[in-house]
Each structure stands twice: as C-alpha cells, then as structure tokens.
Amino acid sequence: MPDIGKFIAGFKRFQDNYFGQDRHLYEQLKLGQYPRALVVACCDSRVDPAILTGSEPGDIFVVRNVANLVPPREYGGGYHGVSAALEFAVCQLGVEHIIVLGHSQCGGIRALMRGSGNCENAEYVAKWVQIAAPARDKVLHELPQQDFELQVRACEQAAILQSLENLLSFPWIAQRMSTGDLAAHGWYFDLDRGELLGYDPAVKSFVPLKEGETCRDSLPRAPETP
C-alpha cells in the first residue's frame, strides 16, 4: 500500500531529525517525560493537536477519542481510558494545563445531532457520544429554528464546555484548580476558516486566539475543597 510506504519514509525523516546529529532532545526525553499540558482531542485525522500547535516530542500529553469528550467521573467496574489518562497526566505528570480541543465538521457530534448513532455499525459510538447529550439538548432548546449546520457548530462548541464541566467531577482536578496549580481551556479549531478559537468566560463565547497572549482559564476557578 502506498500509504504505508509514506509512513515509513516519514519515520525515516523523524529518525534523521531527532536521532541523527542533533540528539539533544531525545537524550533528555530518555530520562522521562515532563509535558506541561494535557490535550483531549478528537480522533479525526484532520485534527492532530501536535501538528496544529507545532509541538515537539515531549511537549504535550495527548488523549484522543471520538468527539474529544471528557466523561464525568464514574464509579465501579469498566474500562475508563480517558479517566485513566486524566489521572496519569494530572496526578503523576503534574501537568499545568488541560486543553479540550474540539473542531468543526466533527462526525461524532453530527451523529449525536442527527440521532443516527444507533445504526447497525455504531455499536460503541452511539453510547459514547451521549456524554454530550446535555450539550445537544441545550442547543436544540436555545436554537430550535436555526439551520441544522449552525446547530451542529453550536453543539460542537457546547460539547467542549460540557467536557470542561465534567473535568470538575474528578476531585484531584478540582483541588488543583482551586489552588491555581491547574488551568482548563476550551479550544475550537475551525477547519473552514483555518482559525483556532478559545472560550472566553468573560464574553461567554469562543474568540480567536492570538499569538503571544496569555490564555485565561475557560472555567471559573474551581471552588476550594474542604
């Protein structure tokens, strides 16, 4: 397959860049990883957080899933992949930022809006995207007469806020946010315009992020834990 050859050639370039004459970065990374940010991103092949942010290896700890969703804290059995990644990044690596990175043209959110997740080949997707059901319901309540595409875009952004809210259900996240040691941000990559937007709680909207500016928390400071 030609794609496989492309991937192998790509690795060769990576190997030359990082394991050739200039080995300094990976000499440091061999000793451990110390990313400052955790990015929760979508599986969508067009939205690679490392490429979008120009990150070097070791810069960001990434967990990707359909529709970049953070589930609320759950108890009991089950396989909690996203929750495990959150726990490792926050409690073991000590990241200082959590970025929930959504995007336009998200297939998972579109399926949620259409109610088409329950098709024959969606054994897992249908249940997973229900994490964002409160965001969908809010959009349908507030924008009932709007064009479907506008509703989808609104839900893509509302789902980011839902995930930010779900972050606070984990006590070790809420505690670190209450002391200012951890900040949470909601970002939205607009594929159509090639823009990166960030949620600004002061205006309750997603606004373009500008180079050099300090990104404020997308959430109000979490209440202090007793």
Phi and psi in degrees as a GROMACS rama.xvg file:
@    title "Ramachandran Plot"
@    xaxis  label "Phi"
@    yaxis  label "Psi"
@TYPE xy
-61.47  -32.7468  PRO-2
-61.9516  -38.3708  ASP-3
-63.7056  -41.882  ILE-4
-61.0157  -37.1654  GLY-5
-63.5472  -41.0036  LYS-6
-66.3562  -41.2047  PHE-7
-65.8295  -41.6443  ILE-8
-63.6541  -37.4838  ALA-9
-63.5463  -39.7389  GLY-10
-65.2015  -35.9964  PHE-11
-62.3059  -40.0371  LYS-12
-64.9013  -41.8683  ARG-13
-59.5829  -45.6977  PHE-14
-61.5728  -43.0838  GLN-15
-64.2056  -38.4386  ASP-16
-71.1241  -41.0824  ASN-17
-108.149  -15.4793  TYR-18
-124.243  14.6646  PHE-19
-89.4782  -130.032  GLY-20
-68.9182  -36.1192  GLN-21
-97.3023  91.6497  ASP-22
-104.51  9.71694  ARG-23
-58.8993  -46.1974  HIS-24
-59.4612  -50.3265  LEU-25
-75.7896  -20.498  TYR-26
-63.4607  -36.5782  GLU-27
-73.6381  -41.6408  GLN-28
-68.7059  -22.9018  LEU-29
-61.3188  -26.3616  LYS-30
-81.9277  -12.7442  LEU-31
145.11  169.09  GLY-32
-108.964  141.592  GLN-33
-138.886  55.9329  TYR-34
-67.6609  146.573  PRO-35
-93.8706  -14.6912  ARG-36
-134.393  143.24  ALA-37
-105.289  129.953  LEU-38
-115.231  123.621  VAL-39
-98.6796  109.561  VAL-40
-124.818  169.466  ALA-41
-83.7123  155.491  CYS-42
-71.7719  -12.9712  CYS-43
-48.2788  128.704  ASP-44
-65.8533  -15.3354  SER-45
-88.7166  -5.26342  ARG-46
-127.778  69.6171  VAL-47
-88.2429  115.904  ASP-48
-62.384  -33.1537  PRO-49
-66.9356  -40.8418  ALA-50
-68.9161  -44.455  ILE-51
-61.8447  -34.7015  LEU-52
-100.321  1.13567  THR-53
61.7107  36.6146  GLY-54
-80.6402  147.062  SER-55
-89.0544  161.117  GLU-56
-53.8357  134.67  PRO-57
93.3069  -9.65226  GLY-58
-75.7608  -41.3636  ASP-59
-132.054  143.608  ILE-60
-98.0069  124.24  PHE-61
-120.802  134.413  VAL-62
-124.413  128.626  VAL-63
-120.724  141.174  ARG-64
-153.834  172.045  ASN-65
-62.06  120.435  VAL-66
72.1739  17.7718  ALA-67
46.3044  52.6154  ASN-68
-99.9194  142.799  LEU-69
-107.484  116.845  VAL-70
-75.1624  156.313  PRO-71
-69.5614  161.156  PRO-72
-60.7139  134.154  ARG-73
-124.418  154.15  GLU-74
-112.282  161.197  TYR-75
91.821  -164.85  GLY-76
-75.821  179.883  GLY-77
119.024  168.604  GLY-78
-105.197  108.641  TYR-79
-109.123  76.6535  HIS-80
-63.5315  -45.8302  GLY-81
-66.9451  -43.9947  VAL-82
-61.9942  -38.0047  SER-83
-64.5925  -40.1702  ALA-84
-65.9322  -41.0272  ALA-85
-59.6667  -47.7484  LEU-86
-60.7547  -44.1449  GLU-87
-66.1621  -43.8596  PHE-88
-66.6209  -41.7204  ALA-89
-81.7369  -45.9725  VAL-90
-87.858  -30.5428  CYS-91
-100.176  -44.8371  GLN-92
-88.64  -20.5445  LEU-93
66.9681  40.0609  GLY-94
-59.8692  153.914  VAL-95
-102.168  -13.9086  GLU-96
-138.575  142.479  HIS-97
-119.173  123.541  ILE-98
-114.69  120.425  ILE-99
-93.7028  112.352  VAL-100
-106.996  101.947  LEU-101
-96.4269  -178.176  GLY-102
-160.758  162.419  HIS-103
-76.4019  163.722  SER-104
58.6236  36.8785  GLN-105
-79.6021  118.179  CYS-106
-65.894  -34.7958  GLY-107
-65.748  -43.6206  GLY-108
-69.1425  -36.8337  ILE-109
-62.5558  -41.4631  ARG-110
-62.572  -40.3274  ALA-111
-62.0168  -43.9982  LEU-112
-67.3644  -36.291  MET-113
-79.2439  -17.738  ARG-114
69.4713  27.0646  GLY-115
-101.922  13.3313  SER-116
-72.3924  -13.6419  GLY-117
-92.2183  27.9175  ASN-118
-78.4531  172.627  CYS-119
-59.6202  -34.9552  GLU-120
-99.741  23.3432  ASN-121
-124.562  55.0443  ALA-122
-62.2746  -36.1208  GLU-123
-109.353  -31.983  TYR-124
-61.1386  -43.023  VAL-125
-57.3242  -46.2915  ALA-126
-70.3792  -40.0421  LYS-127
-60.9849  -48.1537  TRP-128
-70.5653  -10.672  VAL-129
-65.2576  -14.8493  GLN-130
-54.9457  -33.6633  ILE-131
-94.2162  11.1491  ALA-132
-57.1465  -39.8706  ALA-133
-60.0073  -34.7656  PRO-134
-67.1303  -43.377  ALA-135
-60.5208  -47.0392  ARG-136
-61.7869  -38.3725  ASP-137
-64.3323  -43.609  LYS-138
-63.9952  -45.0304  VAL-139
-65.8535  -30.6644  LEU-140
-74.0596  -40.1149  HIS-141
-88.8175  -25.0491  GLU-142
-128.29  53.3213  LEU-143
-66.6142  -28.1384  PRO-144
-100.004  0.729709  GLN-145
-77.6879  159.659  GLN-146
-57.07  144.311  ASP-147
-57.9872  -41.5475  PHE-148
-62.6517  -37.6759  GLU-149
-67.449  -38.3704  LEU-150
-63.0477  -40.6372  GLN-151
-62.6675  -45.9039  VAL-152
-61.0119  -42.9094  ARG-153
-62.2017  -37.9789  ALA-154
-71.4671  -36.2999  CYS-155
-57.4068  -41.4084  GLU-156
-77.5275  -38.8947  GLN-157
-64.6433  -32.9044  ALA-158
-66.6568  -32.4912  ALA-159
-61.6752  -45.0588  ILE-160
-65.5456  -35.809  LEU-161
-62.3242  -41.4476  GLN-162
-66.3896  -38.7679  SER-163
-61.4813  -41.3699  LEU-164
-64.3714  -40.4859  GLU-165
-64.2011  -28.105  ASN-166
-56.3401  -36.383  LEU-167
-72.9943  -8.00174  LEU-168
-76.9103  -12.1158  SER-169
-92.7796  116.401  PHE-170
-61.3006  -33.5396  PRO-171
-74.2491  -17.9778  TRP-172
-82.502  -47.7419  ILE-173
-59.3134  -39.0352  ALA-174
-65.8269  -45.3977  GLN-175
-69.3693  -30.7102  ARG-176
-70.9435  -34.2726  MET-177
-66.1309  -26.6927  SER-178
-95.4811  -2.75243  THR-179
82.5022  9.79201  GLY-180
-85.0578  -9.57491  ASP-181
-142.959  136.198  LEU-182
-123.64  145.465  ALA-183
-116.508  138.568  ALA-184
-132.861  142.47  HIS-185
-110.113  117.085  GLY-186
-117.775  150.452  TRP-187
-136.659  117.309  TYR-188
-91.2222  117.089  PHE-189
-90.1577  102.459  ASP-190
-61.9424  -35.0604  LEU-191
-70.0565  -39.0882  ASP-192
-102.76  -8.03702  ARG-193
66.401  37.1481  GLY-194
-117.979  150.597  GLU-195
-111.924  120.327  LEU-196
-109.067  150.933  LEU-197
-126.735  143.472  GLY-198
-74.9848  128.049  TYR-199
-111.975  108.081  ASP-200
-64.3105  -20.1551  PRO-201
-66.8112  -34.8351  ALA-202
-110.905  -1.50879  VAL-203
54.3487  48.3337  LYS-204
-156.879  162.208  SER-205
-89.6626  127.201  PHE-206
-127.078  153.904  VAL-207
-59.3876  135.305  PRO-208
-86.415  138.426  LEU-209
-115.712  143.692  LYS-210
-59.7764  133.514  GLU-211
92.2314  -13.7941  GLY-212
-83.4907  152.186  GLU-213
-82.918  124.945  THR-214
-85.7813  117.412  CYS-215
-75.3351  162.041  ARG-216
-57.5374  141.849  ASP-217
-82.1561  -13.6734  SER-218
-114.392  146.112  LEU-219
-58.8361  153.048  PRO-220
-55.2911  130.41  ARG-221
-62.4406  144.445  ALA-222
-63.5403  149.898  PRO-223
-68.2456  140.223  GLU-224
-87.754  142.138  THR-225
